[in-house]
């Protein structure tokens, strides 16, 4: 297949691919001779923060000189973003070649009476194959959804399993209670392999700790109590940390967001666990890696006049974290929101969190079949004392924002990573015209 044919085929899988626990994935990876078993993997699950944690870990390991594979989802602009080595997306040529190889194996599966793998299983198999071909030193493996039955959970012996903050999300799949969601996320924990946990809820902590005890898993809990923040600006945060496992003075993290403090504690503890396994990671690499971490679409500053921020927050906990940071920057400035969201999200609650703090909102629709209609969103906030606008097309929504938002105001795009991807694509296309 060509690259274009590969994308077309992968897009079509959602209509005929089927997921049956991990059975499909086990069968497919056996057909591919299990490339994942040749990889040293750091496995990361969680509701919020897992992408940022993965980006920091990748940056630190790269600063040490390692060749690092990074699997993430969803993508913002193109599928290649999901499969990276040293933060460079897989080339179109390699993407097409591996997609073709995986398709042949999938067709053999179907001919032998097996289900065709799901979309995410297909992409995950591509990632494992590519990383093995590239002979990477380490893989940062981000869970797609949940953990226990996620395609990434085919791995048997991760160097460390990391669980970031947990909240209610994808409740139709993962369960409607915090304990149910926690059990699913904790499904990535492996016997005798260390787990690092970051959470604020006692219920989550107790469940994960009990699983660790039952499976004889070395358990590490990331604390923020022993962290001192010196300075927070649009460029990042300067801080020190001193606890049982880690001690560093005057570190700088190049990511914006108060919530990144918990994420960086998780990262530093994970690094400490890796060091216990004789993985060489110097303090210089830690400092350089944190200072140069980049993570698109997560409190990403697009412009400063006006201040235009993109953030992929798509659930109530994410909105809470977003507001903590933006309100710190706002002072007396007016805040405008470009908002688009998918149907499976708690968007009414998200809007309830946002409305008291903003001056105006522009509703638009991400390019996704499950996007919520602008009229429905506007109806939810009708009568509120803010300016309300509707523009289904993201490009036109951006034009509308240019006419509404003043240079001293703050504009934020939020609600869905699919929205963020649409905004970034539109901005890039216009820049190149």
N, C-alpha and C positions, 0 to 999 in steps of 0.2 A: 504493500500500500504506500501511496505518497503521504506526505504529512496531512494534506487536506482530506484525503480519504480516511486516514486514521482518525482524525477529529470527527468526521461524519459518522464513522462506525461506532466510536466510543459514545457519541451523543445518542445513538440509536439503542444502546444497550439497556437504557432505562425502561424501554418498552418490552424487552423480552428476557432480560437477565433476571435470575432468581437467587435469593439468598436463603440458605438452609443451614443455620448455625455457622459453624466453621467447616462443615463438610466439603463445600465447594472449594474453599481456599486450600484445605489440606490436600485434596485431590490434585488441584491445579499446580500447587508448589511441588508436589511429588513428581508430576510430569516434567517440571522445569528443573528437577534435581535439587530442589531446596536451596536456592542461593542465599536465603536469609540465614541459614545456619553457618555461613562463612563470614558473617558480619558481627561486629561488636556494636551492640545497640543500647541506646538510652531511650527508654519508652516513656512517653509523656501523655497523661490523660487529665481531664478536668473540664469544668464548664466554662470558666473564664481564666485567662492568663496563660494557657498552655502554649499558645503561639509565641507570646513574648518570652516565656521561659526557654522555648526551643531556640529562638533567635539569639538570645544571650549565650546559651550553651554553645551554639555553633560558632559564634564570634570568638569566644574564649579559646575553644579548641583550635580554631584557625590561627589565632594569634600565637599559639604554641607551635604552629608549623604543621599541624595535622591536616590530612585531606578528609573533609567532613561531608558526608551525605546528609541531606535534610529533606524529609518528606512532610509536607504540610497540606492542609485543605481548609476551606475551599480556595481556589485561585481567585485573584482579583480581575485579571485581564485575559490570561491564556493558560491552558492546561499545563504548559511547560513549567510554570511557576511551582507546581506541586512537587516536582522532582529536581533537586538542586545538588550540585557539588561545589563546595566553597562558595555558596550563595549564588552561583551561576546556574540559571535554569538549563535543563537538558536541551540540546540543540534540536531543531526540527528534524534533521537527518537521523539522529539517534532515536528520537521519539518515534518516528515512523518505522524504523527497523525493529525496535522492540515491540511496538504495538502489533506489527505484523506477526512476529514470533509468538506473542501471546494469543493472537487470534487463531492461529493454526492449532495451538494446544486446546483452546476453548472449543473449536469445531470438532476436534477428536473426542473431547469430553461428551459433547452432545451426541455424537455418533455412537458412543459406548453406553448411552442411556443416562448420562449425568445431566444435571441442570447446567445451563450456561451461567457462568459466574456473573455476579452483579457488577454494576458500573464501578463501584468503589473497590471491589475485589480485583477487577481488571487493572485499575490504576495502581493499586498496591503491589500487585505482581510485577508490573512494569518497573516500579521503583526498586524493589528488591533485586530484580535482574540487572538493572542499570548500575546500582551501587556495587554489586559483585563484579560486574565487568570493569568498573572503574577502580576496583581494588582500594576502596576508601579505608581509612584507618578507623573511623567511627561513623555511626549513623544516628542522627537525631530523628526519632520516629514519633510523629504526632498522631494520636488516635483520631479517627474520623468522627465517630459518634459512640458514646458510651465507653466501652472498654472490653467487657467480658466476651461479647460476640463480634467485636469489631475485627475486620480483616487483618489489621496489624497484629492482633493477638495470636497469630500463628506462631510467633517467636516463642522459644522455650527458655532461654537463659539470658535475659538482658543483663547488662552490667549493673543497671539500676532502673527501677520503676519510679516514676515521679507522678504524683497526683496533686494538681493545683486546686484552686478554690472550686467548690461544688455548690451548685444551686439548681433550682427546678428549671429544666429546659428539655425540649423533646419529650415531654411527659407522655405522649401517646405511644412512645417506644420504650422509654427508660423507666416509666413509673410515675405516679402522681405524688409521691412523698419523698422527702429528703433521704430517708433511709433506703428506699428502693433505688434511687438514683446513685447513692453512694455505693451500694452493693454492685451495681453495674460497672461503675468507674473502677472500683477496687478489683474487678476481675482481671486486671493486668498484673496483679501481684503474683509473683512466682515463688515457690518454695525455695528457701535458702538463698534467695536473691534479695538484696536490700531495697527498701522502699523509702522514699522521701515524701512526706505529706505537708501540704500547706492548706490550712483551713482556719476559719474563725468559729465554727459551730462545734460545740461539745459532742453533739450527736454523731457528726461525721468522724471526729477524732476517735470516739469510743469504738465505732464500728471498724474502722481501719486498723486500730491498734489490736482489737480482738482477732481479726483475720490474720494479722502478722503473728500473733501469739500461736494461733492454731497451726499455721503453716511453717513455723520456725523461720520467720522472715526478720532479718535485722531491720529495725524500725527507727526512722529519724523524723523529728518534727521541726519544721522551720518556724522559728519565732521571730517576731519583729520588735519585741519589747526591749531588746538590747541594742537597738539601732538609733543613732543620733543623726538627724538631718541638719546640715549646716546651711544649705542654700538650694532653692528651687527656682529655676528660670525656664524660659521657653526652650533653652538649649538642653536642659536636663536637670539632674539632681546630684548634689555633692553630699556625701554621708560617711559615717563610720559605723562599724558593727563589732561587738565584742560579746561572745557567749561561749558556751561549752565547746562548740565545734569550730568556730571561726572567729578570727580577729583581724580586722583591717582598719587602717586609719585613712581618712581623706580619699575615698573612692569617688569616681565620677561615672554616672550612668547617662548615656546620651539619649534616653527615651523620656518623653514627657508623660507625666501622669503620676498622681499621688499613689495610685494603686500599684505602680511598678515597684514600690518599696517591698511589698510582700513577695512579689515575683523575684526580685533580686536576692532576697534572703533565701528563697527556695533554690535559686541557681547556685549561690555560694555554698549552701549545704550539700547540694548534689556534687559540686566540684570536690568538696572535702571527702565525700564517699568514694568518688573515683580515685582520689589520691590514696585512699586506704587500700585500693586494689592495684597500687603501684603504677597508676597512670600518671605520667609526668605532666604536671601543669604548674608553671611557675607563677609567682605573684605578679611578675611583669606581664605575663599573658593575661591574667585575670584583669588587671588594670586596663591594659590596651583593649581587650575584648569588650569590656563594659563601655569604655569610652567611645567605641566605634560601632556599637550595635545599631542596626537599622531594622525597622519592622514596619513595612508599608501598611497604611490604612488603620493604624492603631495610634491615636493621638498624633497623627501625622500633620505637620504644618505645611500647607500648600502656599500660603502667602502671609505676610505680616501687616499689610495695609490694603484692605482690612485684614485682620487676623482670621484666616480661614483654616479650620481644623477638620480633618477627616478621622472618624473613629468608628470601628466596626461593632460597637456595642449593640447587641440584639436581644437582650433580655433585661429584666429589672435590675439584677445585680450589676450588669455592665453599665446600665444607665446611671445607677448610683455612683459608680466609680468615675464615670465620665463627668458627672456634675461636680464631684469633689474637686477635680482639677480645673474645669472651666470656670467655676465660680471663684476660684482663687485668682484667676487671671482677669476676671471681668471687672472688678471694682465697680465703677459707675457706668460701664459701657453696656449698650444694648446687645442682647444675644438673639440671633436669628438662627433657625434650624431648617435645613433641608431634610425631610424625613420620608423614608420609604421602608417598607417592612414586608415580611412574608406572613402568610396566613397562620402558620403554626406557632407564631410567637405571641407573647402576652402584650400585644401592642396597646391595648386600652390602659393597662397598668403603666406601661412605659410612658405613654402620653401624660398620664396623671402625674408622673414624676417630673416631667419636663415643663409642662405648662406654667406652673407658678414662677418659674425663673426666666422665662423668655419673653421677648417683645413681639416676635412674629414667627410664623412657621409656614414653610412651603412644602406641601405634600406632593410627592411624585411617586413613580412606580419603577422599581428595579426591573431589569429585563429577565424576568423569571415567571414561569407559568403560575406560581403560587403567590405572586405579588398582590397585596391588598389594594383595592381600588381607591383612588384619591377621594372620591365622593364619600366612601364609607368612613375614611379617616377624618375627613372634614366634619362629617355629621357628629362625630364623637366629641368634638371640641366646640361645636356651635354654641354661641352665646358667651364664650369666654372672652375676657378683655384683652385679647391679643389680635394682631393682624393675621388673617388666615388666607392663604393662597393655594391654588391647585394648578398643577401643570404635569400631566402624565409623562411627558417626554423629559428625560433628565437634562438634555442639552438646553431645552427651553426653560427648565427650572433654574438652571445656572444663569441664563440670561436675565430672567426675572429677578434673581437675587442681586445681580449687578446693579439693577435699577432701584432696588429697595434698600440695600445695605450701604451705609455710609462708611467712609474710610476709618472712622474711629470705632466702629461697631465690631462685633465678633460674629462670624458665620461658621456654622458647624454642619457637616453632613453626617448623619447618624441613622441607625435603625437596622442596617443589613450590610454584610460584606458585599452582597451583590450590588447594592446601591453604591458603595464605595468604589467598586470596580468600574461601574458605569461612569461615575464622575471622573475617575482617573483616565479612563479611555477617552472621554470627551475632551478633557483638558489636553491630553497628549496630541490628539488629532488636530485640535485648533492651533496648538503651538507649532505644529509642522506644516500648517497650511500657508 
